[in-house]
Amino acid sequence: MSIGSSQFATQAILAHEGGWDEFLLVSGPIVVIIGLLVLAKRRVDAIEPNGTKRPNEPTKPSKSAKSSK
């Protein structure tokens, strides 16, 4: 057994040791999807069902309100 073949064997073993790489391939997309769902839920909760913002959120005055004065 030469040094080159032992390095290859070590790399082959470490490449799939314990399944951590498969874990990352599965958990990565799941974390991204959960993050997107949380973001969407926050955006939906910020808007009332009839399309108006909640009273505790600051609103900017419209341009038509300024011009009517």
C-alpha positions in Angstrom: 0.0 0.0 0.0 1.6 3.3 -1.1 1.1 6.7 0.5 -1.2 7.9 -2.4 -3.6 5.0 -2.0 -3.9 5.5 1.8 -4.7 9.2 1.3 -7.4 8.2 -1.2 -8.8 5.7 1.3 -8.8 8.3 4.0 -10.6 10.9 1.8 -13.2 8.3 0.8 -13.9 7.4 4.4 -14.2 11.0 5.5 -16.4 11.9 2.6 -19.3 9.8 4.0 -18.4 9.6 7.7 -21.5 9.5 9.8 -23.9 10.8 7.1 -23.4 14.5 8.0 -23.3 15.5 4.4 -26.6 13.9 3.7 -28.0 15.6 6.8 -27.0 19.0 5.4 -28.5 18.2 2.0 -31.8 17.4 3.6 -32.0 20.0 6.4 -30.7 22.9 4.3 -33.8 23.2 2.0 -36.1 22.4 4.9 -34.7 25.4 6.9 -35.1 27.7 3.9 -38.7 26.6 3.4 -39.5 27.2 7.1 -37.9 30.6 6.9 -40.0 31.6 3.9 -43.1 30.4 5.6 -42.4 32.4 8.7 -41.7 35.5 6.6 -45.0 35.0 4.6 -46.9 34.5 7.9 -45.6 37.8 9.3 -46.6 39.6 6.1 -50.1 38.1 6.2 -50.5 38.9 9.9 -49.5 42.6 9.3 -52.6 43.0 7.0 -56.2 42.8 8.2 -58.5 40.6 6.2 -60.2 43.5 4.5 -56.9 44.8 3.2 -56.3 47.6 5.7 -53.3 47.9 8.1 -53.7 47.4 11.8 -54.2 50.5 13.8 -51.0 50.2 15.8 -48.9 50.4 12.5 -47.9 53.9 11.4 -49.4 55.0 8.1 -48.1 57.6 5.7 -50.4 60.3 4.7 -51.4 60.1 1.0 -50.6 62.8 -1.5 -54.3 63.6 -2.1 -54.7 64.4 1.6 -51.9 67.0 1.4 -53.2 68.6 -1.7 -56.8 69.0 -0.4 -55.7 71.3 2.4 
